[in-house]
């Protein structure tokens, strides 16, 4: 080897880490603000019905679900390694289970009656809307909130109208059935009297 020659050794190629997409602070703020508006609308409807879970509960549940979703999707990009991909759905799956236990606290047993099932379902769906908004699925979050409000408001008015209609029809049917019962009892009495007269004549 000639004097003064520079010896170079081949460098070992470092494995490239596949990073997940980052998200800006503005995008995070918009997503969380959307969660506050959508889940707050559901909670406002529940609070007007004097339910134990109101605006604050629904907003906090949706906000927590959105934050967990953002963490699972963007918070572990520095830990990604070749051959060990990160599954962002694991934390989201645990959110569904945790909100289920939280919604059970809104269910109240009063004797044979059970109250709070609708509120518990509203808390659960608020978490789902928070997850959809947190991941950036805005169309699903908006459509889901609209349908939830339709189910809570419009369906309640339809149920009230059906119950009133059923109660108004029931007394009318009973009043129609009473004369028929009276006629049947009168006919039976006449039949018994006629049979007694025939026996006495015989």
C-alpha positions as CSV (number, residue, x, y, z in Angstrom):
1,X,0.0,0.0,0.0
2,X,1.6,3.3,-1.0
3,X,2.5,5.8,1.7
4,X,0.0,8.5,2.4
5,X,-3.0,6.5,1.0
6,X,-6.3,7.0,2.8
7,X,-8.0,3.8,3.9
8,X,-11.8,3.9,3.8
9,X,-14.0,1.3,5.3
10,X,-17.5,0.7,4.0
11,X,-20.1,2.1,6.4
12,X,-22.9,-0.2,7.5
13,X,-26.2,1.1,6.3
14,X,-28.5,2.1,9.1
15,X,-32.0,0.7,8.9
16,X,-34.5,3.4,8.0
17,X,-37.2,4.0,10.4
18,X,-40.6,4.5,8.9
19,X,-42.2,7.4,10.6
20,X,-45.8,8.1,10.8
21,X,-47.4,11.3,9.5
22,X,-47.1,14.2,11.9
23,X,-49.9,16.5,12.7
24,X,-49.8,20.3,13.3
25,X,-51.0,22.1,16.3
26,X,-53.7,23.8,14.3
27,X,-55.1,20.5,13.1
28,X,-55.2,19.2,16.6
29,X,-57.0,22.3,17.8
30,X,-59.6,22.0,15.1
31,X,-60.3,18.4,15.8
32,X,-60.7,18.9,19.5
33,X,-62.9,21.9,18.9
34,X,-65.1,19.8,16.7
35,X,-65.4,17.3,19.4
36,X,-66.5,19.9,21.9
37,X,-69.2,21.2,19.5
38,X,-70.6,17.8,18.5
39,X,-70.5,16.0,21.9
40,X,-71.7,19.2,23.6
41,X,-74.8,19.1,21.4
42,X,-75.6,15.6,22.5
43,X,-74.9,16.4,26.1
44,X,-77.1,19.5,25.9
45,X,-80.1,17.4,24.8
46,X,-79.5,15.0,27.7
47,X,-79.2,17.9,30.1
48,X,-82.5,19.4,29.0
49,X,-84.1,16.0,29.9
50,X,-82.6,16.3,33.5
51,X,-80.3,13.3,33.0
52,X,-77.3,12.8,35.3
53,X,-74.8,13.0,32.3
54,X,-75.0,16.4,30.7
55,X,-72.9,18.7,28.6
56,X,-69.7,18.4,30.6
57,X,-69.8,14.6,30.8
58,X,-70.3,14.1,27.1
59,X,-67.7,16.7,26.2
60,X,-65.1,15.2,28.5
61,X,-65.8,11.6,27.3
62,X,-65.5,12.7,23.6
63,X,-62.4,14.8,24.4
64,X,-60.7,11.9,26.2
65,X,-61.5,9.5,23.3
66,X,-60.1,12.0,20.8
67,X,-56.9,12.6,22.8
68,X,-56.4,8.8,23.1
69,X,-57.0,8.4,19.4
70,X,-54.4,11.1,18.6
71,X,-51.9,9.6,20.9
72,X,-52.3,6.1,19.3
73,X,-52.1,7.5,15.8
74,X,-49.3,10.1,16.2
75,X,-47.7,9.7,19.5
76,X,-45.5,6.6,19.0
77,X,-43.9,7.4,15.6
78,X,-40.4,7.6,17.2
79,X,-40.7,4.1,18.5
80,X,-41.4,2.4,15.2
81,X,-38.8,-0.2,14.2
82,X,-38.5,-2.4,11.1
83,X,-40.3,-5.6,11.6
84,X,-42.2,-4.2,14.6
85,X,-45.0,-2.1,13.2
86,X,-47.1,0.1,15.5
87,X,-50.8,-0.8,15.7
88,X,-52.8,2.4,16.3
89,X,-56.0,0.5,16.9
90,X,-55.0,-1.0,20.3
91,X,-55.6,2.1,22.3
92,X,-58.8,2.8,20.5
93,X,-60.1,-0.6,21.4
94,X,-59.4,0.0,25.0
95,X,-61.3,3.3,24.8
96,X,-64.4,1.4,23.8
97,X,-64.1,-0.9,26.8
98,X,-63.4,1.9,29.3
99,X,-66.3,4.0,28.1
100,X,-68.6,1.0,28.5
101,X,-67.9,0.9,32.2
102,X,-68.4,4.7,32.5
103,X,-71.8,4.5,30.8
104,X,-72.9,1.8,33.2
105,X,-72.8,4.4,36.0
106,X,-75.6,6.3,34.3
107,X,-78.0,3.4,34.6
108,X,-80.3,3.5,37.6
109,X,-82.5,0.7,38.9
110,X,-85.7,1.8,40.6
111,X,-87.6,-1.4,41.6
112,X,-88.5,-3.2,38.4
113,X,-87.9,-0.1,36.2
114,X,-84.5,0.7,34.7
115,X,-83.6,4.3,33.8
116,X,-80.6,5.8,32.1
117,X,-80.1,3.4,29.3
118,X,-80.4,6.1,26.7
119,X,-78.0,8.4,28.5
120,X,-75.5,5.5,28.8
121,X,-75.8,4.9,25.1
122,X,-75.3,8.6,24.4
123,X,-72.1,8.6,26.5
124,X,-70.9,5.6,24.5
125,X,-71.7,7.2,21.1
126,X,-70.0,10.4,22.2
127,X,-66.8,8.5,22.6
128,X,-67.2,7.1,19.1
129,X,-67.7,10.6,17.7
130,X,-64.7,11.8,19.6
131,X,-62.6,9.0,18.1
132,X,-63.9,9.8,14.6
133,X,-63.1,13.5,14.9
134,X,-59.7,12.8,16.5
135,X,-58.6,10.6,13.6
136,X,-59.8,13.2,11.1
137,X,-62.9,11.3,9.9
138,X,-65.0,14.5,9.9
139,X,-67.9,13.2,7.7
140,X,-68.5,10.3,10.0
141,X,-68.4,12.5,13.1
142,X,-70.9,15.0,11.6
143,X,-73.3,12.4,10.2
144,X,-73.2,10.3,13.4
145,X,-74.0,13.4,15.5
146,X,-76.9,14.4,13.2
147,X,-78.4,10.9,13.4
148,X,-78.0,10.7,17.2
149,X,-79.8,14.0,17.6
150,X,-82.6,12.7,15.3
151,X,-82.9,9.6,17.4
152,X,-83.0,11.6,20.7
153,X,-85.3,14.4,19.7
154,X,-87.5,13.4,16.8
155,X,-88.0,9.8,17.9
156,X,-89.0,11.0,21.4
157,X,-91.8,13.2,19.9
158,X,-92.9,10.3,17.7
159,X,-93.0,8.0,20.8
160,X,-95.0,10.6,22.8
161,X,-97.5,10.9,20.0
162,X,-97.9,7.2,19.7
163,X,-98.4,6.8,23.4
164,X,-101.1,9.6,23.5
165,X,-102.8,8.0,20.5
166,X,-102.8,4.6,22.1
167,X,-104.3,6.1,25.4
168,X,-107.0,7.9,23.5
169,X,-108.0,4.8,21.6
170,X,-108.1,2.6,24.6
171,X,-111.0,4.3,26.5
172,X,-113.0,4.5,23.3
173,X,-112.7,0.8,22.8
174,X,-113.5,0.1,26.4
175,X,-116.6,2.3,26.2
176,X,-117.7,0.4,23.1
177,X,-117.2,-2.9,24.7
178,X,-119.2,-2.0,27.9
179,X,-122.7,-1.8,26.1
180,X,-122.0,-5.1,24.5
181,X,-121.2,-6.7,27.9
182,X,-124.4,-5.2,29.3
183,X,-126.5,-6.5,26.5
184,X,-124.9,-9.9,26.9
185,X,-125.7,-9.9,30.6
186,X,-129.3,-8.8,29.9
187,X,-129.8,-11.5,27.4
188,X,-128.5,-14.1,29.8
189,X,-130.8,-12.8,32.5
190,X,-133.8,-13.0,30.2
191,X,-132.8,-16.5,29.2
192,X,-132.6,-17.6,32.8
193,X,-136.0,-16.0,33.7
194,X,-137.7,-17.7,30.7
195,X,-136.2,-21.1,31.7
196,X,-137.5,-20.6,35.3
197,X,-141.0,-19.7,34.0
198,X,-141.0,-22.8,31.8
199,X,-140.0,-25.0,34.8
200,X,-142.7,-23.5,37.0
201,X,-145.3,-24.0,34.4
202,X,-144.2,-27.6,33.9
